[in-house]
Amino acid sequence: MKQTLKSQVSIILLSTVFLLGSCKALTQGKMTSDELLAQSYVITQLGDKEVSDAELTLKVNPENSTISGYSGCNNYNFSYKLDGEKLDLGYASATKMYCEDAMEFENLFFQKAASVTQFENSKQVLNFKNKDGEIVIKAKKKD
């Protein structure tokens, strides 16, 4: 009887340690769809190109699964889908203005957005990554 009680206590302790370890791994690992934060960002980098001065914006709204903002000339909107760790931004809708000075950044933004398949974020930074895990769009939280 004493041996059975010790075994049961050992199993309960082991299960508790495993459960707590699993929770910690989830919070330290990759961000999941539930952790795509509802925030406004300023895009700072497109691929290896610094674009902080272009004032490109990005706003995440997880309630209706949209990402919207300003792409240098036009306003845009994506209706995204999350499937596990995969992120699909889908097709963008955008206004149709032409801005001679800003089209380079805007075209680069939409090119990079088309390659997004995953993300990672914190309370200050949002990174969109391609299938190879390379950061293609980097944004920081708006002040």
Phi, psi and omega in degrees: 000317179297320180296319179296318179296317178298319179297316180295318179296319179298317179296317179296315178297316179297318178296319179296315179298317179297316180297314179295321177297321178295318179297318180296320179297322179295320183285337181265345185277201180295150179288145179254178183301325180292345183256008173287107192282140176282097182210167173253139184229160169249127180284127183252339183209137173239108187063235178260011182261124176286126184229021182304322182287346182281348178060038175284140183236163180208129179233126180261130176233091182292340180298322178241016177054049178235151171232127183221171178164201181242128186254018178112329177222320186241160170272145183226168178208133173242141168256104187270160175230139176244134177227096186067241179263001181269135180243127176241113180285344181071205179265145179271146166249143184209157172293168191241037179276157174244127180234108186310317186281338191252356186293332179299311180294318182296314179298319178296319178301310182293327176297312180293320180298326180294339181263001183288131176228351181203170180213165167215143180211165173222191179287345183245337188225144173231125177241128172260135184238156175271184184296338178271002180083008179278139178287122180253334175223125178242133180222149177242152181301138177292141178284000000 
